[in-house]
Amino acid sequence: MTVHVTVQEAREKASLNSPGGAELMEKVGGKGQGLPFIAFLDSQGAVIANSMRPQAGNIGHPYKPEEVDWFMVMLRKAAPEIAPSDSEALEQYLRKQEP
């Protein structure tokens, strides 16, 4: 299941913030990080992987080679049952993006 949480909206858009969103972002390791921030959780709400690449910080939307590499690590951890063809298609899409 995919859940989108809106955080860090200010002034006239503050009403768009999801109730509890800031607390959730902190819980999953995203406090003080930029957006987008991605976290994969298990059915109990524990973090499986997030977009914080070790020694490098939040990858945001992955398009640089090292960001795509980390996203694929995240995906393998969070969805080990994903079909290789689906994983490869996603990786190819990400690697072909323009910055």
MOPAC internal coordinates of N, CA, C and O (Angstrom, degrees):
PM7 1SCF
backbone

  N    0.0000 0     0.00 0     0.00 0    0    0    0
  C    1.4498 1     0.00 0     0.00 0    1    0    0
  C    1.5232 1   107.95 1     0.00 0    2    1    0
  O    1.2310 1   120.50 1   -42.45 1    3    2    1
  N    1.2874 1   116.64 1   137.55 1    3    2    1
  C    1.4558 1   122.81 1   176.57 1    5    3    2
  C    1.5190 1   108.94 1  -103.37 1    6    5    3
  O    1.2310 1   120.91 1   -48.08 1    7    6    5
  N    1.3149 1   115.86 1   131.92 1    7    6    5
  C    1.4568 1   121.37 1   177.04 1    9    7    6
  C    1.5253 1   107.57 1  -125.79 1   10    9    7
  O    1.2310 1   120.49 1   -55.06 1   11   10    9
  N    1.3021 1   116.68 1   124.94 1   11   10    9
  C    1.4630 1   122.17 1   176.65 1   13   11   10
  C    1.5256 1   107.55 1   -98.17 1   14   13   11
  O    1.2310 1   120.99 1   -49.67 1   15   14   13
  N    1.3230 1   115.70 1   130.33 1   15   14   13
  C    1.4572 1   121.72 1   179.49 1   17   15   14
  C    1.5214 1   107.25 1  -120.50 1   18   17   15
  O    1.2310 1   120.89 1   -51.12 1   19   18   17
  N    1.3085 1   115.90 1   128.88 1   19   18   17
  C    1.4604 1   120.86 1   179.78 1   21   19   18
  C    1.5217 1   109.05 1   -96.70 1   22   21   19
  O    1.2310 1   121.36 1   -52.30 1   23   22   21
  N    1.3374 1   115.00 1   127.70 1   23   22   21
  C    1.4685 1   121.27 1   179.38 1   25   23   22
  C    1.5190 1   108.86 1  -140.20 1   26   25   23
  O    1.2310 1   120.98 1   -14.31 1   27   26   25
  N    1.2925 1   115.73 1   165.69 1   27   26   25
  C    1.4597 1   124.77 1   172.87 1   29   27   26
  C    1.5331 1   114.73 1    64.92 1   30   29   27
  O    1.2310 1   120.19 1  -160.63 1   31   30   29
  N    1.3301 1   117.25 1    19.37 1   31   30   29
  C    1.4680 1   119.02 1   172.10 1   33   31   30
  C    1.5357 1   107.23 1   -79.04 1   34   33   31
  O    1.2310 1   120.46 1   -37.74 1   35   34   33
  N    1.2992 1   116.73 1   142.26 1   35   34   33
  C    1.4672 1   120.67 1  -175.82 1   37   35   34
  C    1.5269 1   111.32 1  -122.99 1   38   37   35
  O    1.2310 1   122.11 1   -11.85 1   39   38   37
  N    1.2842 1   113.57 1   168.15 1   39   38   37
  C    1.4594 1   124.45 1   176.21 1   41   39   38
  C    1.5313 1   112.83 1    47.16 1   42   41   39
  O    1.2310 1   120.64 1    60.76 1   43   42   41
  N    1.3248 1   116.38 1  -119.24 1   43   42   41
  C    1.4645 1   119.92 1  -173.81 1   45   43   42
  C    1.5261 1   113.19 1   -68.34 1   46   45   43
  O    1.2310 1   119.59 1   165.27 1   47   46   45
  N    1.3274 1   118.39 1   -14.73 1   47   46   45
  C    1.4646 1   120.90 1   179.17 1   49   47   46
  C    1.5292 1   112.77 1  -101.53 1   50   49   47
  O    1.2310 1   119.71 1  -177.34 1   51   50   49
  N    1.3249 1   118.16 1     2.66 1   51   50   49
  C    1.4599 1   121.91 1  -176.67 1   53   51   50
  C    1.5298 1   112.59 1   -57.59 1   54   53   51
  O    1.2310 1   120.39 1   151.91 1   55   54   53
  N    1.3231 1   116.86 1   -28.09 1   55   54   53
  C    1.4663 1   119.73 1  -179.57 1   57   55   54
  C    1.5374 1   111.68 1   -68.05 1   58   57   55
  O    1.2310 1   120.14 1   165.81 1   59   58   57
  N    1.3346 1   117.33 1   -14.19 1   59   58   57
  C    1.4633 1   120.71 1   178.59 1   61   59   58
  C    1.5243 1   112.83 1   -79.41 1   62   61   59
  O    1.2310 1   120.21 1   164.41 1   63   62   61
  N    1.3433 1   117.20 1   -15.59 1   63   62   61
  C    1.4615 1   120.26 1  -179.80 1   65   63   62
  C    1.5199 1   110.84 1   -62.30 1   66   65   63
  O    1.2310 1   121.05 1   -43.78 1   67   66   65
  N    1.3170 1   115.59 1   136.22 1   67   66   65
  C    1.4630 1   120.96 1   178.42 1   69   67   66
  C    1.5202 1   109.82 1   -71.13 1   70   69   67
  O    1.2310 1   119.68 1   -47.68 1   71   70   69
  N    1.3376 1   118.21 1   132.32 1   71   70   69
  C    1.4619 1   119.79 1   176.32 1   73   71   70
  C    1.5272 1   109.72 1   -57.02 1   74   73   71
  O    1.2310 1   120.76 1   -51.78 1   75   74   73
  N    1.3239 1   116.15 1   128.22 1   75   74   73
  C    1.4565 1   121.22 1  -179.34 1   77   75   74
  C    1.5249 1   113.81 1    79.60 1   78   77   75
  O    1.2310 1   120.15 1  -177.91 1   79   78   77
  N    1.3199 1   117.32 1     2.09 1   79   78   77
  C    1.4590 1   121.15 1  -176.79 1   81   79   78
  C    1.5191 1   113.79 1   -62.51 1   82   81   79
  O    1.2310 1   120.51 1   136.35 1   83   82   81
  N    1.3193 1   116.63 1   -43.65 1   83   82   81
  C    1.4710 1   120.05 1  -179.98 1   85   83   82
  C    1.5233 1   110.69 1   -63.13 1   86   85   83
  O    1.2310 1   120.56 1   139.55 1   87   86   85
  N    1.3207 1   116.54 1   -40.45 1   87   86   85
  C    1.4624 1   120.72 1   178.70 1   89   87   86
  C    1.5289 1   110.73 1   -65.84 1   90   89   87
  O    1.2310 1   120.49 1   139.28 1   91   90   89
  N    1.3330 1   116.66 1   -40.72 1   91   90   89
  C    1.4582 1   119.95 1   177.96 1   93   91   90
  C    1.5211 1   110.70 1   -64.20 1   94   93   91
  O    1.2310 1   120.33 1   136.46 1   95   94   93
  N    1.3204 1   116.98 1   -43.54 1   95   94   93
  C    1.4622 1   119.97 1   179.91 1   97   95   94
  C    1.5278 1   110.57 1   -60.13 1   98   97   95
  O    1.2310 1   120.46 1   140.19 1   99   98   97
  N    1.3199 1   116.72 1   -39.81 1   99   98   97
  C    1.4666 1   120.04 1   176.92 1  101   99   98
  C    1.5329 1   110.43 1   -64.63 1  102  101   99
  O    1.2310 1   120.50 1   135.76 1  103  102  101
  N    1.3193 1   116.65 1   -44.24 1  103  102  101
  C    1.4699 1   121.36 1  -178.61 1  105  103  102
  C    1.5311 1   112.16 1   -60.11 1  106  105  103
  O    1.2310 1   120.18 1   144.61 1  107  106  105
  N    1.3236 1   117.26 1   -35.39 1  107  106  105
  C    1.4649 1   119.98 1  -176.55 1  109  107  106
  C    1.5306 1   112.68 1   -93.42 1  110  109  107
  O    1.2310 1   120.67 1  -170.65 1  111  110  109
  N    1.3550 1   116.32 1     9.35 1  111  110  109
  C    1.4584 1   120.32 1   172.99 1  113  111  110
  C    1.5045 1   116.06 1    96.45 1  114  113  111
  O    1.2310 1   119.94 1  -166.53 1  115  114  113
  N    1.3345 1   117.73 1    13.47 1  115  114  113
  C    1.4528 1   119.81 1  -175.04 1  117  115  114
  C    1.5140 1   116.10 1  -105.13 1  118  117  115
  O    1.2310 1   119.66 1  -170.76 1  119  118  117
  N    1.3284 1   118.26 1     9.24 1  119  118  117
  C    1.4645 1   119.49 1  -178.30 1  121  119  118
  C    1.5294 1   109.95 1   -59.93 1  122  121  119
  O    1.2310 1   121.04 1   -51.44 1  123  122  121
  N    1.3228 1   115.62 1   128.56 1  123  122  121
  C    1.4520 1   121.33 1   177.63 1  125  123  122
  C    1.5187 1   114.50 1    77.26 1  126  125  123
  O    1.2310 1   120.23 1  -174.09 1  127  126  125
  N    1.3280 1   117.17 1     5.91 1  127  126  125
  C    1.4581 1   121.15 1  -179.35 1  129  127  126
  C    1.5182 1   110.14 1   -94.72 1  130  129  127
  O    1.2310 1   120.97 1   -19.78 1  131  130  129
  N    1.3146 1   115.76 1   160.22 1  131  130  129
  C    1.4499 1   120.39 1   176.82 1  133  131  130
  C    1.5185 1   111.48 1   -77.26 1  134  133  131
  O    1.2310 1   121.91 1    -1.45 1  135  134  133
  N    1.3048 1   113.95 1   178.55 1  135  134  133
  C    1.4617 1   121.02 1   179.22 1  137  135  134
  C    1.5167 1   109.14 1  -116.71 1  138  137  135
  O    1.2310 1   119.06 1   -30.89 1  139  138  137
  N    1.2925 1   119.40 1   149.11 1  139  138  137
  C    1.4570 1   125.24 1     0.00 1  141  139  138
  C    1.5193 1   111.99 1   -74.24 1  142  141  139
  O    1.2310 1   121.69 1   -24.76 1  143  142  141
  N    1.3145 1   114.36 1   155.24 1  143  142  141
  C    1.4551 1   123.23 1   174.63 1  145  143  142
  C    1.5192 1   105.90 1  -125.49 1  146  145  143
  O    1.2310 1   120.38 1   -49.45 1  147  146  145
  N    1.3194 1   116.89 1   130.55 1  147  146  145
  C    1.4605 1   121.94 1  -175.25 1  149  147  146
  C    1.5185 1   109.15 1  -116.54 1  150  149  147
  O    1.2310 1   120.77 1   -44.58 1  151  150  149
  N    1.3238 1   116.13 1   135.42 1  151  150  149
  C    1.4626 1   120.97 1   174.18 1  153  151  150
  C    1.5196 1   108.73 1  -139.35 1  154  153  151
  O    1.2310 1   121.06 1   -45.41 1  155  154  153
  N    1.3127 1   115.58 1   134.59 1  155  154  153
  C    1.4578 1   122.11 1   173.12 1  157  155  154
  C    1.5213 1   106.83 1  -102.26 1  158  157  155
  O    1.2310 1   120.57 1   -52.37 1  159  158  157
  N    1.3404 1   116.52 1   127.63 1  159  158  157
  C    1.4631 1   122.26 1  -178.07 1  161  159  158
  C    1.5144 1   110.19 1  -117.22 1  162  161  159
  O    1.2310 1   120.97 1   -26.96 1  163  162  161
  N    1.3383 1   115.75 1   153.04 1  163  162  161
  C    1.4603 1   118.82 1   173.44 1  165  163  162
  C    1.5287 1   109.04 1   -83.61 1  166  165  163
  O    1.2310 1   120.31 1     1.14 1  167  166  165
  N    1.3103 1   117.02 1  -178.86 1  167  166  165
  C    1.4712 1   120.78 1  -175.35 1  169  167  166
  C    1.5251 1   113.00 1   -66.67 1  170  169  167
  O    1.2310 1   120.12 1   165.43 1  171  170  169
  N    1.3260 1   117.37 1   -14.57 1  171  170  169
  C    1.4602 1   121.61 1   177.73 1  173  171  170
  C    1.5280 1   112.35 1   -96.40 1  174  173  171
  O    1.2310 1   120.65 1   177.87 1  175  174  173
  N    1.3326 1   116.37 1    -2.13 1  175  174  173
  C    1.4526 1   120.88 1   179.53 1  177  175  174
  C    1.5224 1   114.57 1    91.42 1  178  177  175
  O    1.2310 1   119.85 1  -173.12 1  179  178  177
  N    1.3257 1   117.90 1     6.88 1  179  178  177
  C    1.4646 1   121.04 1   177.84 1  181  179  178
  C    1.5305 1   109.45 1   -82.12 1  182  181  179
  O    1.2310 1   121.01 1   -35.91 1  183  182  181
  N    1.3071 1   115.67 1   144.09 1  183  182  181
  C    1.4670 1   121.32 1  -178.89 1  185  183  182
  C    1.5251 1   110.52 1   -71.59 1  186  185  183
  O    1.2310 1   120.98 1   -54.21 1  187  186  185
  N    1.3267 1   115.72 1   125.79 1  187  186  185
  C    1.4609 1   122.19 1   172.35 1  189  187  186
  C    1.5235 1   108.57 1   -89.51 1  190  189  187
  O    1.2310 1   120.64 1   133.82 1  191  190  189
  N    1.3123 1   116.37 1   -46.18 1  191  190  189
  C    1.4680 1   123.14 1   179.17 1  193  191  190
  C    1.5215 1   108.24 1  -160.28 1  194  193  191
  O    1.2310 1   121.36 1   -29.23 1  195  194  193
  N    1.3280 1   115.00 1   150.77 1  195  194  193
  C    1.4615 1   118.72 1   173.65 1  197  195  194
  C    1.5225 1   109.63 1  -136.30 1  198  197  195
  O    1.2310 1   120.95 1    -3.20 1  199  198  197
  N    1.3044 1   115.79 1   176.80 1  199  198  197
  C    1.4589 1   120.76 1  -172.75 1  201  199  198
  C    1.5257 1   114.13 1   -82.82 1  202  201  199
  O    1.2310 1   120.15 1  -162.80 1  203  202  201
  N    1.3218 1   117.32 1    17.20 1  203  202  201
  C    1.4646 1   121.86 1   175.94 1  205  203  202
  C    1.5275 1   108.91 1   -88.09 1  206  205  203
  O    1.2310 1   120.96 1   -82.52 1  207  206  205
  N    1.3224 1   115.77 1    97.48 1  207  206  205
  C    1.4650 1   120.80 1   178.93 1  209  207  206
  C    1.5281 1   107.92 1   -72.59 1  210  209  207
  O    1.2310 1   120.15 1   -50.63 1  211  210  209
  N    1.3445 1   117.32 1   129.37 1  211  210  209
  C    1.4757 1   120.08 1  -178.00 1  213  211  210
  C    1.5259 1   112.28 1   -52.69 1  214  213  211
  O    1.2310 1   121.34 1   -44.33 1  215  214  213
  N    1.3156 1   115.05 1   135.67 1  215  214  213
  C    1.4605 1   124.60 1  -179.91 1  217  215  214
  C    1.5316 1   113.88 1    58.92 1  218  217  215
  O    1.2310 1   119.70 1  -165.83 1  219  218  217
  N    1.3190 1   118.18 1    14.17 1  219  218  217
  C    1.4667 1   119.19 1  -177.85 1  221  219  218
  C    1.5311 1   113.31 1  -136.13 1  222  221  219
  O    1.2310 1   119.11 1   158.10 1  223  222  221
  N    1.3144 1   119.29 1   -21.90 1  223  222  221
  C    1.4529 1   121.13 1   179.67 1  225  223  222
  C    1.5190 1   113.94 1    93.89 1  226  225  223
  O    1.2310 1   121.66 1    10.71 1  227  226  225
  N    1.3315 1   114.42 1  -169.29 1  227  226  225
  C    1.4591 1   122.39 1  -175.33 1  229  227  226
  C    1.5324 1   111.12 1   -66.29 1  230  229  227
  O    1.2310 1   120.13 1   -51.80 1  231  230  229
  N    1.3198 1   117.36 1   128.20 1  231  230  229
  C    1.4665 1   120.82 1   178.60 1  233  231  230
  C    1.5198 1   112.13 1   -80.07 1  234  233  231
  O    1.2310 1   119.75 1   165.21 1  235  234  233
  N    1.3428 1   118.08 1   -14.79 1  235  234  233
  C    1.4619 1   119.73 1  -176.81 1  237  235  234
  C    1.5143 1   110.31 1    60.29 1  238  237  235
  O    1.2310 1   120.68 1    42.31 1  239  238  237
  N    1.3194 1   116.31 1  -137.69 1  239  238  237
  C    1.4698 1   120.27 1   174.87 1  241  239  238
  C    1.5286 1   106.78 1   -82.93 1  242  241  239
  O    1.2310 1   119.99 1   -63.68 1  243  242  241
  N    1.3203 1   117.63 1   116.32 1  243  242  241
  C    1.4689 1   119.40 1  -173.20 1  245  243  242
  C    1.5266 1   113.73 1   -72.51 1  246  245  243
  O    1.2310 1   121.36 1   -55.68 1  247  246  245
  N    1.3357 1   115.00 1   124.32 1  247  246  245
  C    1.4682 1   119.38 1   171.97 1  249  247  246
  C    1.5250 1   111.76 1  -140.67 1  250  249  247
  O    1.2310 1   119.58 1   150.93 1  251  250  249
  N    1.3348 1   118.40 1   -29.07 1  251  250  249
  C    1.4580 1   120.60 1   174.83 1  253  251  250
  C    1.5311 1   108.29 1   -70.98 1  254  253  251
  O    1.2310 1   120.08 1   -30.09 1  255  254  253
  N    1.3323 1   117.46 1   149.91 1  255  254  253
  C    1.4714 1   119.56 1  -176.91 1  257  255  254
  C    1.5256 1   114.06 1   -51.84 1  258  257  255
  O    1.2310 1   120.03 1   135.52 1  259  258  257
  N    1.3250 1   117.55 1   -44.48 1  259  258  257
  C    1.4641 1   120.10 1  -178.73 1  261  259  258
  C    1.5307 1   111.82 1   -68.63 1  262  261  259
  O    1.2310 1   120.02 1   150.30 1  263  262  261
  N    1.3370 1   117.57 1   -29.70 1  263  262  261
  C    1.4642 1   121.05 1   176.74 1  265  263  262
  C    1.5275 1   110.62 1   -72.02 1  266  265  263
  O    1.2310 1   120.47 1   137.70 1  267  266  265
  N    1.3153 1   116.71 1   -42.30 1  267  266  265
  C    1.4659 1   120.31 1   177.12 1  269  267  266
  C    1.5278 1   109.31 1   -63.79 1  270  269  267
  O    1.2310 1   120.32 1   138.98 1  271  270  269
  N    1.3259 1   116.99 1   -41.02 1  271  270  269
  C    1.4698 1   120.06 1   177.31 1  273  271  270
  C    1.5276 1   110.27 1   -55.34 1  274  273  271
  O    1.2310 1   120.67 1   132.52 1  275  274  273
  N    1.3517 1   116.33 1   -47.48 1  275  274  273
  C    1.4620 1   119.84 1  -178.66 1  277  275  274
  C    1.5354 1   111.16 1   -66.92 1  278  277  275
  O    1.2310 1   120.06 1   139.63 1  279  278  277
  N    1.3156 1   117.50 1   -40.37 1  279  278  277
  C    1.4624 1   119.62 1   178.51 1  281  279  278
  C    1.5256 1   110.41 1   -60.15 1  282  281  279
  O    1.2310 1   120.06 1   140.49 1  283  282  281
  N    1.3120 1   117.49 1   -39.51 1  283  282  281
  C    1.4639 1   120.55 1   179.82 1  285  283  282
  C    1.5342 1   110.98 1   -67.66 1  286  285  283
  O    1.2310 1   120.12 1   145.58 1  287  286  285
  N    1.3254 1   117.37 1   -34.42 1  287  286  285
  C    1.4728 1   120.70 1   173.35 1  289  287  286
  C    1.5264 1   109.31 1   -62.28 1  290  289  287
  O    1.2310 1   120.99 1   134.00 1  291  290  289
  N    1.3390 1   115.71 1   -46.00 1  291  290  289
  C    1.4627 1   120.78 1   178.56 1  293  291  290
  C    1.5244 1   110.84 1   -57.73 1  294  293  291
  O    1.2310 1   120.85 1   133.43 1  295  294  293
  N    1.3259 1   115.98 1   -46.57 1  295  294  293
  C    1.4627 1   121.43 1  -177.72 1  297  295  294
  C    1.5265 1   111.39 1   -62.47 1  298  297  295
  O    1.2310 1   120.70 1   136.39 1  299  298  297
  N    1.3250 1   116.26 1   -43.61 1  299  298  297
  C    1.4783 1   119.17 1   179.60 1  301  299  298
  C    1.5265 1   111.60 1   -63.32 1  302  301  299
  O    1.2310 1   120.42 1   143.42 1  303  302  301
  N    1.3413 1   116.80 1   -36.58 1  303  302  301
  C    1.4651 1   120.32 1   177.75 1  305  303  302
  C    1.5285 1   111.25 1   -68.41 1  306  305  303
  O    1.2310 1   120.94 1   135.97 1  307  306  305
  N    1.3226 1   115.81 1   -44.03 1  307  306  305
  C    1.4628 1   121.11 1  -172.96 1  309  307  306
  C    1.5215 1   114.00 1   -82.76 1  310  309  307
  O    1.2310 1   120.16 1   151.05 1  311  310  309
  N    1.3258 1   117.30 1   -28.95 1  311  310  309
  C    1.4656 1   120.81 1  -176.23 1  313  311  310
  C    1.5319 1   109.85 1  -136.55 1  314  313  311
  O    1.2310 1   120.29 1  -115.18 1  315  314  313
  N    1.3318 1   117.05 1    64.82 1  315  314  313
  C    1.4646 1   119.18 1  -177.15 1  317  315  314
  C    1.5256 1   113.29 1   -61.91 1  318  317  315
  O    1.2310 1   120.41 1   161.46 1  319  318  317
  N    1.3131 1   116.82 1   -18.54 1  319  318  317
  C    1.4646 1   120.92 1  -178.42 1  321  319  318
  C    1.5314 1   113.13 1   -87.34 1  322  321  319
  O    1.2310 1   120.27 1   179.68 1  323  322  321
  N    1.3374 1   117.09 1    -0.32 1  323  322  321
  C    1.4644 1   119.43 1  -179.13 1  325  323  322
  C    1.5294 1   109.66 1   -60.90 1  326  325  323
  O    1.2310 1   121.24 1   -41.78 1  327  326  325
  N    1.3156 1   115.23 1   138.22 1  327  326  325
  C    1.4655 1   120.24 1   179.80 1  329  327  326
  C    1.5303 1   108.88 1   -63.93 1  330  329  327
  O    1.2310 1   120.23 1   -44.40 1  331  330  329
  N    1.3286 1   117.17 1   135.60 1  331  330  329
  C    1.4605 1   119.65 1   178.74 1  333  331  330
  C    1.5262 1   112.96 1   -52.55 1  334  333  331
  O    1.2310 1   120.04 1   142.74 1  335  334  333
  N    1.3217 1   117.52 1   -37.26 1  335  334  333
  C    1.4659 1   119.42 1   179.94 1  337  335  334
  C    1.5306 1   111.31 1   -65.58 1  338  337  335
  O    1.2310 1   119.90 1   144.19 1  339  338  337
  N    1.3266 1   117.80 1   -35.81 1  339  338  337
  C    1.4660 1   120.97 1   177.93 1  341  339  338
  C    1.5305 1   110.79 1   -69.59 1  342  341  339
  O    1.2310 1   120.84 1   136.66 1  343  342  341
  N    1.3231 1   116.00 1   -43.34 1  343  342  341
  C    1.4575 1   120.92 1   178.17 1  345  343  342
  C    1.5270 1   110.98 1   -61.50 1  346  345  343
  O    1.2310 1   120.70 1   135.94 1  347  346  345
  N    1.3120 1   116.27 1   -44.06 1  347  346  345
  C    1.4677 1   121.01 1   179.50 1  349  347  346
  C    1.5254 1   111.46 1   -64.90 1  350  349  347
  O    1.2310 1   120.18 1   139.79 1  351  350  349
  N    1.3211 1   117.26 1   -40.21 1  351  350  349
  C    1.4670 1   120.67 1   179.16 1  353  351  350
  C    1.5280 1   110.54 1   -63.77 1  354  353  351
  O    1.2310 1   120.45 1   136.76 1  355  354  353
  N    1.3189 1   116.74 1   -43.24 1  355  354  353
  C    1.4580 1   120.65 1   178.80 1  357  355  354
  C    1.5285 1   110.34 1   -64.06 1  358  357  355
  O    1.2310 1   120.51 1   134.86 1  359  358  357
  N    1.3040 1   116.62 1   -45.14 1  359  358  357
  C    1.4624 1   119.92 1  -179.95 1  361  359  358
  C    1.5354 1   111.04 1   -61.59 1  362  361  359
  O    1.2310 1   120.24 1   136.30 1  363  362  361
  N    1.3016 1   117.14 1   -43.70 1  363  362  361
  C    1.4659 1   120.31 1   178.81 1  365  363  362
  C    1.5212 1   111.02 1   -61.55 1  366  365  363
  O    1.2310 1   120.52 1   136.96 1  367  366  365
  N    1.3307 1   116.62 1   -43.04 1  367  366  365
  C    1.4607 1   120.85 1   178.12 1  369  367  366
  C    1.5323 1   110.54 1   -58.75 1  370  369  367
  O    1.2310 1   120.68 1   131.34 1  371  370  369
  N    1.3334 1   116.30 1   -48.66 1  371  370  369
  C    1.4553 1   120.18 1  -178.30 1  373  371  370
  C    1.5228 1   111.47 1   -62.65 1  374  373  371
  O    1.2310 1   120.12 1   140.27 1  375  374  373
  N    1.3041 1   117.38 1   -39.73 1  375  374  373
  C    1.4693 1   120.69 1  -176.96 1  377  375  374
  C    1.5386 1   112.40 1   -72.81 1  378  377  375
  O    1.2310 1   119.61 1   159.86 1  379  378  377
  N    1.3184 1   118.35 1   -20.14 1  379  378  377
  C    1.4644 1   121.41 1  -179.59 1  381  379  378
  C    1.5260 1   113.86 1   -89.88 1  382  381  379
  O    1.2310 1   120.01 1   175.61 1  383  382  381
  N    1.3323 1   117.59 1    -4.39 1  383  382  381
  C    1.4608 1   121.12 1  -177.73 1  385  383  382
  C    1.5131 1   112.49 1   -65.86 1  386  385  383
  O    1.2310 1   121.45 1   -27.95 1  387  386  385
  N    1.2795 1   114.83 1   152.05 1  387  386  385
  C    1.4667 1   121.99 1   171.19 1  389  387  386
  C    1.5175 1   107.19 1   -92.67 1  390  389  387
  O    1.2310 1   119.88 1   -38.41 1  391  390  389
  N    1.3291 1   117.83 1   141.59 1  391  390  389
  C    1.4817 1   119.94 1   178.74 1  393  391  390
  C    1.5213 1   112.02 1   -65.87 1  394  393  391
  O    1.2310 1   120.10 1   180.00 1  395  394  393

